[in-house]
Amino acid sequence: MFLPSYSPDLNPIEEEAFSKIKNIVSKAGARTREALNEAISGVLSAVTLGDVAGWFSHCGYEPRDQYS
């Protein structure tokens, strides 16, 4: 099966992030460019550090102290 190099299937962290983003934008039901811009702004603030840490952990990356 051929997957283009930009496919989120090749990057599971990206796939999980886009899944959350698309779900929230879809629920917003934006029908105009302005409404879509607002929905996207809201989504970006809805992605938390906890989400990001969970996505990395789910993909097998262990957290480490940033000062090590």
C-alpha positions in Angstrom: 0.0 0.0 0.0 1.4 3.3 -1.0 1.3 6.2 1.5 2.5 9.7 0.5 5.3 11.1 2.6 3.0 13.7 4.2 0.4 11.1 5.4 -0.4 11.3 9.1 -0.5 7.5 9.0 3.3 7.7 9.0 3.4 9.8 12.2 1.0 8.4 14.9 1.5 11.5 17.1 0.3 13.7 14.2 -2.6 11.3 13.6 -3.8 11.6 17.2 -3.4 15.4 17.2 -5.3 15.9 14.0 -8.0 13.5 15.2 -8.7 15.8 18.2 -8.5 18.9 16.2 -10.8 17.7 13.4 -13.3 16.4 16.0 -13.6 19.8 17.7 -13.7 21.8 14.5 -16.4 19.4 13.1 -18.5 19.9 16.2 -18.3 23.7 15.9 -20.1 23.4 12.6 -18.5 26.5 11.1 -20.1 27.5 7.8 -18.1 30.7 7.1 -14.4 31.5 7.0 -14.7 33.7 10.0 -16.5 31.0 12.0 -13.9 28.5 10.9 -11.1 30.8 12.0 -12.7 31.1 15.4 -13.2 27.4 15.7 -9.5 26.8 14.9 -8.4 29.3 17.4 -10.5 27.6 20.1 -9.0 24.2 19.1 -5.5 25.3 19.5 -6.2 26.4 23.0 -8.0 23.0 23.7 -4.8 21.0 22.9 -3.1 20.7 26.3 0.4 19.7 27.4 -1.3 16.7 28.9 -2.6 15.7 25.5 0.8 16.1 23.9 2.5 14.1 26.7 -0.1 11.4 26.3 0.3 11.2 22.5 4.1 10.9 22.9 3.7 8.3 25.6 1.2 6.3 23.6 3.8 6.2 20.8 6.5 4.8 23.0 8.4 7.9 23.9 9.4 8.2 27.6 9.3 11.6 29.2 12.6 12.9 30.5 13.6 15.8 32.6 14.3 18.8 30.4 17.3 19.7 32.5 19.1 16.4 32.4 
